[in-house]
């Protein structure tokens, strides 16, 4: 004898069907959304194809304004790694959630009032509190008392700097240099200008993470290990105010 409970006619009739449940939860609101899409598709030339393209364009605009932005390299100041005409993808969220630029990062920043009325791309050599000197006895840049070997990314034949300097980077700013030191206007050239050649962290647009064009030059821009052994600024002795020597 089958002992499993069987639904009675009352049970069946008292339960709404799945179709009824879906219809009730969808309601006029769901239908109105579809009607709006259909109306827009009928109104636009090209129908749903044009509507899809507009949605894609809107998505790309939002992506470019808030997340990722392509940036074309305008000069040879960052050779050998970044060549004239290369396009890099700038991560605009890299420093938006508590993270700060680090030594070795390649950053794009707004140089208005400091370098000129344009966006620039340079490498971070010193962050707030750092003591940056050029050069040590072997001709290398020194950060917080530690010499930095930049040979893996400097332009072949360039020295770290032909201009001697001895600076203390103020809090909230960056000391930046181009990798092609012989063809770069950077913090060294603006030490006597407003801001002392330092770039406010707030003016950094983002971090360049990838070379995306040309395809044959597609590369991820990793932070070089040359700065890994540089001690934190707070671990160094207090220094004099920023200035230039020699």
Secondary structure by P-SEA (a helix, b strand, c coil): ccccccccaaaaaacccaaaaaaaaacaaaaaaaaaaaaaaaaccccaaaaaaaaaaaaaaaaaaccbbbbbbccccccccccccbbbbbcccccccccccccccccccccccccccbbbbbbbcccccbbbbcccccccccccccccccccccccccccccccbbbbbcccbbbbbbcccccccccccccccccccccccccccccccccccccccccccccccccccccccccccccccccccc
